[in-house]
Amino acid sequence: MEGNIVQQRDEEMEIDLMEIFLLLLHQLPLILSAGVLTALCLFLGTKLLIAPTYESTTKIYILSKQESSSLTYSDLQLGSQLTADYAELIQSRFVLEEVIQVLDLDTTYEKLSERVAVTTPEDTRILSITVTDTDPVRAMETANAIREVASVHITNVMDIEAVNVVETANMPTSQAGPGTLKNTLIGGVLGVLAVTAVLVVRFLLDDTIKTTEDVEKYLQLSVLAVIPLNEGEGDGGRKKKLKKA
């Protein structure tokens, strides 16, 4: 008895993948329309509501006093490890707050820190200072100011010989963000997935019996006969036939 109940439950939990595929295929216009609509909304939102940003980068090289004409591998490895300390000093509150005062920026240390990134190419001691801003000129000026202030701060704190400028900050000519195409594609995918998920959930929660196969599958009963329904024939048609009779 218990085995039959378990088997019946297993049969009830079976999901007909072919039915789901046919359902999604039938609703394909709706799914695609939702994807296009969502993509269009994110495209317009990105264009109209999000301000474009620009990135400007300057690069420095730090020369320690211990360096000589003959460098060993351990010296280079130690120098590479110190670049993490240099990066921390560049983004320190002392440096950024002084840059804010020098350029008279209308911002705070926390907000400026979020727009400054310090990276180091692998196996080098060259540090790249990148500033992101909605104004390309301000991004360039901020990057150069950070480089100048940080150079003095690093020299004093780390007792090094010099901070050499590898590359001054560039004037950005193209936008770094937002990614309009990326956001549009993400919007289209999310729209398609959302509508697909709703259709599948509705299909799984729909336990109504629609066909003779459903009767045999869920009620375990055999269908003796099927009465066809003529949708074009209403009550008025039946009354006319009765009158004629």
C-alpha positions as CSV (number, residue, x, y, z in Angstrom):
1,M,0.0,0.0,0.0
2,E,2.8,2.4,1.0
3,G,4.7,1.5,-2.1
4,N,1.7,2.4,-4.3
5,I,1.4,5.8,-2.5
6,V,5.1,6.6,-3.0
7,Q,4.9,5.6,-6.7
8,Q,1.8,7.7,-7.1
9,R,3.6,10.7,-5.6
10,D,6.6,10.2,-7.8
11,E,4.4,10.1,-10.8
12,E,2.7,13.4,-9.7
13,M,6.1,15.0,-9.3
14,E,7.2,14.1,-12.8
15,I,7.8,17.1,-15.0
16,D,7.1,16.8,-18.7
17,L,10.0,18.7,-20.2
18,M,8.5,18.4,-23.6
19,E,5.3,20.1,-22.5
20,I,7.4,22.9,-20.9
21,F,9.4,23.3,-24.1
22,L,6.2,23.5,-26.2
23,L,4.8,26.0,-23.8
24,L,7.8,28.2,-24.0
25,L,7.9,27.8,-27.8
26,H,4.2,28.9,-28.0
27,Q,4.9,31.9,-25.7
28,L,8.1,32.8,-27.6
29,P,6.8,36.1,-28.9
30,L,5.9,37.2,-25.3
31,I,9.3,36.1,-24.0
32,L,11.2,38.0,-26.8
33,S,9.0,41.1,-26.3
34,A,9.7,41.1,-22.6
35,G,13.5,40.8,-23.3
36,V,13.4,43.7,-25.9
37,L,11.3,45.9,-23.6
38,T,13.6,45.3,-20.6
39,A,16.7,45.9,-22.7
40,L,15.2,49.1,-24.0
41,C,14.4,50.3,-20.5
42,L,18.0,49.7,-19.3
43,F,19.4,51.3,-22.4
44,L,17.4,54.5,-21.8
45,G,18.1,54.4,-18.1
46,T,21.8,54.1,-18.7
47,K,21.8,56.9,-21.3
48,L,19.6,59.4,-19.5
49,L,20.1,58.7,-15.8
50,I,23.7,57.7,-15.4
51,A,26.4,60.3,-16.0
52,P,29.3,59.2,-18.2
53,T,32.7,58.7,-16.4
54,Y,36.3,59.1,-17.6
55,E,39.5,57.5,-16.4
56,S,43.0,59.2,-16.3
57,T,46.1,57.3,-15.4
58,T,49.6,58.3,-14.3
59,K,52.5,56.0,-13.6
60,I,55.5,56.2,-11.2
61,Y,58.6,54.2,-10.4
62,I,60.1,54.2,-6.9
63,L,63.8,54.0,-6.5
64,S,65.1,52.9,-3.1
65,K,68.4,54.1,-1.5
66,Q,69.7,50.6,-1.2
67,E,69.7,50.0,-4.9
68,S,73.0,50.0,-6.7
69,S,74.4,49.2,-10.1
70,S,74.3,45.5,-9.2
71,L,70.8,44.2,-8.3
72,T,70.0,40.8,-7.1
73,Y,66.8,38.8,-7.5
74,S,66.1,39.2,-3.8
75,D,66.4,42.9,-4.1
76,L,63.8,43.0,-7.0
77,Q,61.5,40.6,-5.1
78,L,61.7,42.8,-1.9
79,G,61.0,45.9,-4.0
80,S,58.0,44.3,-5.6
81,Q,56.6,43.4,-2.1
82,L,57.0,47.0,-1.0
83,T,54.8,48.2,-3.8
84,A,51.8,47.2,-1.7
85,D,53.0,49.6,1.0
86,Y,53.5,52.3,-1.6
87,A,49.9,51.8,-2.9
88,E,48.5,52.1,0.6
89,L,50.4,55.4,1.2
90,I,49.1,56.7,-2.1
91,Q,45.5,56.1,-1.0
92,S,46.1,57.3,2.5
93,R,43.9,60.0,4.1
94,F,46.9,62.4,4.3
95,V,47.5,62.3,0.6
96,L,43.9,62.5,-0.6
97,E,42.8,65.2,1.8
98,E,45.8,67.3,0.7
99,V,44.8,66.8,-2.9
100,I,41.3,68.0,-2.1
101,Q,42.7,71.1,-0.5
102,V,45.2,71.8,-3.4
103,L,42.5,71.4,-6.1
104,D,39.7,72.8,-4.0
105,L,37.6,69.8,-4.8
106,D,34.0,69.6,-3.6
107,T,34.2,66.1,-2.2
108,T,35.3,64.1,0.8
109,Y,38.1,61.7,1.5
110,E,35.8,58.7,1.4
111,K,34.2,59.7,-2.0
112,L,37.6,60.5,-3.5
113,S,39.1,57.2,-2.3
114,E,36.3,55.3,-4.1
115,R,37.4,56.9,-7.4
116,V,41.1,56.2,-7.0
117,A,42.7,52.9,-7.9
118,V,46.3,51.9,-7.6
119,T,47.5,48.9,-9.5
120,T,50.9,47.3,-10.1
121,P,51.8,45.3,-13.3
122,E,53.0,41.8,-12.4
123,D,56.8,41.5,-11.6
124,T,57.3,45.3,-11.8
125,R,57.6,48.2,-9.3
126,I,55.7,50.6,-11.5
127,L,52.6,51.9,-9.9
128,S,49.6,53.0,-11.9
129,I,47.3,55.6,-10.3
130,T,43.9,55.8,-12.0
131,V,41.3,58.4,-11.2
132,T,37.7,58.1,-12.4
133,D,35.6,61.2,-12.7
134,T,32.6,62.6,-14.6
135,D,34.8,65.5,-15.8
136,P,37.8,64.4,-18.0
137,V,39.9,67.5,-17.1
138,R,39.3,67.0,-13.4
139,A,40.2,63.3,-13.7
140,M,43.6,64.3,-15.2
141,E,44.3,67.0,-12.8
142,T,43.4,64.8,-9.8
143,A,45.6,62.0,-11.0
144,N,48.6,64.3,-11.4
145,A,48.0,66.0,-8.0
146,I,47.8,62.6,-6.3
147,R,51.1,61.6,-7.9
148,E,52.9,64.8,-6.8
149,V,51.6,64.7,-3.2
150,A,52.1,61.0,-2.9
151,S,55.7,61.2,-4.2
152,V,56.6,63.6,-1.3
153,H,54.7,61.5,1.2
154,I,56.3,58.2,0.1
155,T,59.8,59.8,0.1
156,N,59.4,61.0,3.7
157,V,57.7,57.9,5.1
158,M,59.7,55.1,3.4
159,D,63.1,56.9,3.3
160,I,63.6,56.3,-0.3
161,E,65.8,58.1,-2.8
162,A,63.3,59.2,-5.4
163,V,59.9,58.7,-7.1
164,N,60.3,58.9,-10.8
165,V,57.5,59.8,-13.1
166,V,57.0,57.1,-15.8
167,E,54.0,58.7,-17.4
168,T,51.9,61.8,-16.6
169,A,48.1,61.6,-16.5
170,N,46.5,61.6,-19.9
171,M,43.5,63.5,-21.0
172,P,40.7,60.9,-21.5
173,T,39.0,61.2,-24.8
174,S,36.5,58.3,-24.6
175,Q,34.1,57.3,-21.9
176,A,35.1,54.6,-19.4
177,G,31.6,54.0,-18.3
178,P,28.8,53.3,-18.0
179,G,28.8,50.2,-20.2
180,T,25.7,50.9,-22.3
181,L,25.9,47.8,-24.4
182,K,26.6,45.6,-21.4
183,N,23.7,47.0,-19.5
184,T,21.4,46.6,-22.5
185,L,22.4,42.9,-22.9
186,I,22.0,42.3,-19.2
187,G,18.5,43.8,-19.3
188,G,17.5,41.7,-22.3
189,V,18.7,38.5,-20.6
190,L,17.0,39.4,-17.3
191,G,13.7,40.1,-19.1
192,V,13.8,36.8,-20.9
193,L,14.7,34.9,-17.8
194,A,12.0,36.6,-15.7
195,V,9.2,35.9,-18.1
196,T,10.4,32.3,-18.7
197,A,10.5,31.7,-14.9
198,V,6.9,33.0,-14.5
199,L,5.6,30.8,-17.3
200,V,7.3,27.7,-15.9
201,V,6.1,28.3,-12.4
202,R,2.5,28.9,-13.6
203,F,2.8,25.6,-15.6
204,L,4.0,23.7,-12.6
205,L,1.4,25.1,-10.3
206,D,-1.5,24.5,-12.7
207,D,-3.2,21.3,-11.6
208,T,-6.3,21.6,-13.8
209,I,-7.3,18.7,-16.0
210,K,-7.4,19.7,-19.7
211,T,-7.0,16.6,-21.8
212,T,-7.9,12.9,-21.7
213,E,-4.3,12.1,-21.0
214,D,-4.5,14.2,-17.8
215,V,-7.5,12.2,-16.7
216,E,-5.6,8.9,-17.1
217,K,-2.4,10.3,-15.6
218,Y,-3.7,12.0,-12.5
219,L,-7.1,10.3,-11.8
220,Q,-6.1,6.8,-12.9
221,L,-9.4,6.5,-14.8
222,S,-10.1,5.4,-18.3
223,V,-12.0,7.8,-20.6
224,L,-15.1,6.1,-22.0
225,A,-16.1,8.9,-24.4
226,V,-15.4,12.4,-25.4
227,I,-18.2,14.9,-26.1
228,P,-17.0,17.5,-28.7
229,L,-17.8,21.1,-28.0
230,N,-18.9,23.3,-30.9
231,E,-17.8,26.7,-29.7
232,G,-19.7,28.5,-32.5
233,E,-23.0,27.1,-31.4
234,G,-24.5,29.0,-28.5
235,D,-27.7,28.9,-26.5
236,G,-29.5,30.8,-29.3
237,G,-28.7,28.2,-31.8
238,R,-30.0,25.4,-29.6
239,K,-33.2,27.3,-28.9
240,K,-33.8,27.7,-32.6
241,K,-33.4,24.0,-33.2
242,L,-35.8,23.3,-30.4
243,K,-38.4,25.6,-31.9
244,K,-38.1,24.0,-35.3
245,A,-38.5,20.6,-33.7
